[in-house]
Amino acid sequence: MIGVYIISLKESQRRLDTEKLVLESNEKFKGRCVFQIFDAISPKHQDFEKLLQELYDAQSLLQSDWYHSYVGAGLTLPELGCYLSHYLLWKECVKLNQPVVILEDDVALESNFMQALEDCLKSPFDFVRLYGCYWYYHETKFHVLPKEFVFPPFDYPFKNNPILENLKIF
């Protein structure tokens, strides 16, 4: 079964809707997916600064496609919290050595969700990003990762990653 994580702030007004979505989805996709809430990291989180120091390299932001897109700016504190939440779930994916789905609490699951997920699982890619509006305005390259690695998207800066040298760029 595939783990589906929905990132949600404990204090979010959407939290009740997210809890309802988890209950409904676990019933609807029983035996195929397990939905659960991941408590988002916010700037108020007790380990926010420590996680930021450990997992985020602001200098590499200057070299990223994201920075040079139309959005091109430093990340705000809430955006950094979102990044840290995703990063911790990517680490969980690697630890489990299993595919996972990471969603945010504003997600709307369409009727073809399960079919789309099954199609992604059949694809040759180890990482599939389903949405990123800033790519529309910026010419970019496709990156293919070695099969043995699951890695975050390339719009986020990350520290000490020798794996980047093994990328094939198209």
N, C-alpha and C positions, 0 to 999 in steps of 0.2 A: 504494500500500500504506500501511496505517495503522501508525504507530510506536506500540508499546505499551511503556511504561517501567515497570519494577517497581523501586520504591525499596527499597533494602536496605543496611543497614550492613555494611561489610566484615567487621567482627568479630562479626556476628550468628551465633547458633547455627543460624538458619534459612537462612543463605547457601547451603549445599550444596543444600538443597531448592529454593531459588529458582533456582539454576543449572540444576538438573534440569528444573524447570518451564519455563524459557526454552528449553532444548533440545527438550523434548517439544512445546511450543506452536509453536515455529518449524516443526517438522515437520507438526504437525496443521493449522496454519493457513497453510501455505506458499502464497505468492502473494497472500495477503489481508492478513496482518499480519506485522510484524517485531517480535519481542519482544527486549528488551535490559534489562540491569540498569543502574540509575542508582545510583551510590555515594552513599548518604545523607549529608547533612551532620549531624554530631554536634557536641556541645559541644567535643569534642577536635579538631575540624577546624581547621587552621591559620588559616583566614580566617573562623572563626565570628563573632568580635566585629565584624569589618569588615562582613560581610554583614548582621549584625543591625542595625548602625547605619544601613546603607544602605537596607535593605528592610523594616524593621519599625518601626511607630510605636505604642509602648505607650499613648500618650494616647488614640488613636482606639479602643483596645480598650474603654474605658469607655463608648463610644457604640454598641458593636456588639450585635446581637441575641444573639450567643453569650454575651457577658458577662452579660447579663440573663436568660439561661436558667437552668435548674437547675444547670448546671455552674458558671456564673459565677465565675470566678477568673482570676487571671493565669496565663499559660502557664509551665510548667516549662521548664528548659533542654532536655530531650529533645524536648518539644513544639515549642519554638522551632526546633530542628534539623529536625524534621519539616516545619514550616511553610516553612523556608528551602528544603528539598529540593523541595517542591511549587512554591514560587514560582519557583525556577530552571527547573523544567520548564515552567511556564506561559510564562516568557520564551522558552524554546526553541520552544514552540508558535507564539508570535507571530513569532519570527524565521523559522521555517520556512514560516509562513503555510499550515500544513497541520493537519488534525485530529490529535490525539494522544490516547492513553489513558494515564492515570497510575494505577498500582496500587501497593499496598504489599505487602511480602513475606509477609503473612499471608493473601493473597488465595486463594480457592478458585474456580477457573474452573468454572462450571456448564456443562452440555451446551448450553445456549441462549446461550452467550457471543457467538458470531458473529452470531446473529439479533438479539440485544439491541443489539450494536454497530451493525449495519446500520440498525436502527430509530432509534437515536440520530442517525445520520448523515442520515437522512431528515427528522428533526424540524426545526422552524423555529428551534430554539435554538442559540446559538453556544457555550454552556457547559452541560454536563449534569453534575450532581453525583449520583453513584449512591447515596450513603449519608451520613447524618448523624443519629445517634441523638438528639442534643439537641433537634432540631426537634420531636420528639414532645411535649415538655413546654412548648413555647413558641409562642404565636401569632405568626406571622410574615407577611411579605408576599412575593409572588413578584416577582422582578426580571427584566425583559427588557432585554437589552443591544442596542445598535445592532449591526446585522449586521457592520460592519467591525471589531468588537473582540472579542477573546477575553480574558476577565478572570477572576481568581481568585474563589472563592466569597466571599460577603459576611459570613462569620463570622470572617474574618481582617482585622485592621487593615492598611491599606497607605497609603503616603505619596504626597502630591502627585498625586492622580488627578482631573484635571478632567473625566474621562469620567463620573464619578459624577453629574454634573449632567444628563447625557443619558439617565439611566435612566427607564424607565416603571415606575411602581410600581402594582401592583394591590391 
